[in-house]
């Protein structure tokens, strides 16, 4: 499982990359693997105010449909429109070209509620013992 150290992770398997005052958001390698082949991504609307831990997007795979939860509260400033034509980018490059949106956080202290890479690896190991 690929878990970049510079990212923060939610218990719903989303990741956050801080880019100055903005938060780029996607789903983790673990999540995309569990979903299977992604066939459709319903992106949030630009300008949408999202609440931390609330569903704001949806990913459909050959196995199921899953909600994507906002790791932080704030305003959606940008979405990854490439996913409309290439939803498989979520599988191929979840931490790069497969990002979902950019959020301007309302309160940066919410980021403290997210796990670092080591914490996330431990969380995943506890959640899915082999």
Secondary structure, 3 states (H helix, E strand, C coil): CCCCCCCEECCCCEEEEEECCEEEEEECHHHHHHHCCEEEEECCCCCCEECCCCEEEEEEECCCEEEEECCCCEEEEEECCHHHHCCCHHHHCCCCCCCCEEEEECCHHHHHHCECHHHHHHHHHHHCCC
